[in-house]
Amino acid sequence: MTSLLFFLFLAGLGWFWFDSLRAHEIAKGMSKKLCQHYQLQLLDDTISLKRLTLHRDRTHPKLRFYLQRAYHFEFTADGAGRTQGQLLMKGTRPVFIDLPGYYERVIV
């Protein structure tokens, strides 16, 4: 019984790891696309995870949960100043994007 629980724990940990990598790549690609669209430069070519929370999906009739991730990234228009953008993910789907001064707060 103990080995089964240990195996389930490892499987859950592996799922979490791969799901996090996938969400990070999607968020990075989305932030790059937005910066290219507005002719901005994504600084350091990276985004960082600032918050990870577990939420209940209230729109679904059954009890469903999802991971919500908040990513922050920095961009510049002129190469001199840094502005911080935010991307909120529901699972692996972007739902909120904020590029201050360039993109209105939008829920996708």
C-alpha positions as CSV (number, residue, x, y, z in Angstrom):
1,M,0.0,0.0,0.0
2,T,2.8,2.4,0.8
3,S,4.5,1.8,-2.5
4,L,1.2,2.6,-4.3
5,L,0.9,5.9,-2.5
6,F,4.5,6.7,-3.2
7,F,3.9,6.0,-6.9
8,L,0.8,8.2,-7.0
9,F,2.7,11.0,-5.3
10,L,5.5,10.7,-7.9
11,A,2.9,10.6,-10.7
12,G,1.2,13.8,-9.3
13,L,4.5,15.5,-9.0
14,G,5.4,14.6,-12.6
15,W,2.1,15.9,-13.8
16,F,2.5,19.2,-11.9
17,W,6.1,19.6,-13.3
18,F,5.1,19.1,-17.0
19,D,1.9,21.2,-16.6
20,S,4.0,24.1,-15.1
21,L,6.5,23.8,-18.0
22,R,3.7,23.9,-20.6
23,A,2.0,26.9,-18.9
24,H,5.3,28.8,-18.7
25,E,6.0,28.2,-22.5
26,I,2.5,29.3,-23.4
27,A,2.8,32.5,-21.3
28,K,6.2,33.3,-22.7
29,G,5.0,32.9,-26.3
30,M,2.0,35.1,-25.6
31,S,4.1,37.8,-24.0
32,K,6.5,37.7,-27.0
33,K,3.7,38.0,-29.5
34,L,2.1,40.9,-27.7
35,C,5.5,42.7,-27.5
36,Q,6.1,42.1,-31.2
37,H,2.6,43.3,-32.1
38,Y,3.1,46.6,-30.3
39,Q,6.7,46.9,-31.4
40,L,8.1,46.5,-27.9
41,Q,11.1,44.7,-26.6
42,L,10.7,41.9,-24.1
43,L,13.5,42.5,-21.7
44,D,15.7,39.6,-20.6
45,D,13.6,37.4,-22.9
46,T,12.0,35.9,-19.8
47,I,8.9,35.9,-17.7
48,S,8.7,34.9,-14.0
49,L,6.0,33.2,-12.0
50,K,4.8,35.5,-9.2
51,R,1.8,33.6,-7.8
52,L,0.4,30.1,-8.0
53,T,-3.0,29.4,-6.5
54,L,-5.7,26.7,-6.6
55,H,-9.1,27.9,-7.6
56,R,-12.5,26.3,-7.9
57,D,-14.3,26.6,-11.3
58,R,-17.6,28.1,-10.4
59,T,-19.0,27.9,-14.0
60,H,-18.8,24.1,-14.1
61,P,-21.7,22.2,-12.5
62,K,-19.3,19.6,-10.9
63,L,-16.7,20.4,-8.4
64,R,-13.6,21.2,-10.6
65,F,-10.4,22.9,-9.6
66,Y,-7.6,24.5,-11.6
67,L,-4.3,26.1,-11.0
68,Q,-4.1,29.9,-11.6
69,R,-0.7,31.3,-12.4
70,A,0.3,34.9,-12.4
71,Y,3.4,35.7,-14.6
72,H,5.2,39.1,-14.7
73,F,7.6,40.3,-17.4
74,E,9.3,43.5,-18.3
75,F,9.3,45.3,-21.6
76,T,10.5,48.6,-23.0
77,A,9.5,50.8,-25.9
78,D,12.6,53.0,-26.2
79,G,15.3,50.8,-24.6
80,A,15.7,53.2,-21.6
81,G,12.8,52.5,-19.2
82,R,11.4,49.2,-17.9
83,T,7.6,48.6,-17.7
84,Q,6.2,45.6,-16.0
85,G,3.4,43.6,-17.7
86,Q,1.3,40.8,-16.2
87,L,-0.3,37.7,-17.7
88,L,-2.8,35.6,-15.7
89,M,-3.3,31.9,-16.7
90,K,-6.2,29.7,-15.9
91,G,-4.6,26.3,-16.2
92,T,-2.7,26.6,-19.5
93,R,-5.1,29.2,-21.0
94,P,-4.3,32.9,-20.8
95,V,-7.3,34.9,-19.3
96,F,-5.9,38.3,-18.4
97,I,-3.2,40.4,-20.0
98,D,-1.9,43.8,-18.9
99,L,0.6,45.9,-20.9
100,P,0.3,49.3,-19.1
101,G,0.0,52.1,-21.7
102,Y,-0.2,49.8,-24.7
103,Y,-2.9,47.2,-24.1
104,E,-6.1,47.7,-22.2
105,R,-6.8,45.2,-19.4
106,V,-8.6,42.4,-21.2
107,I,-10.1,39.2,-20.1
108,V,-9.6,36.8,-23.0
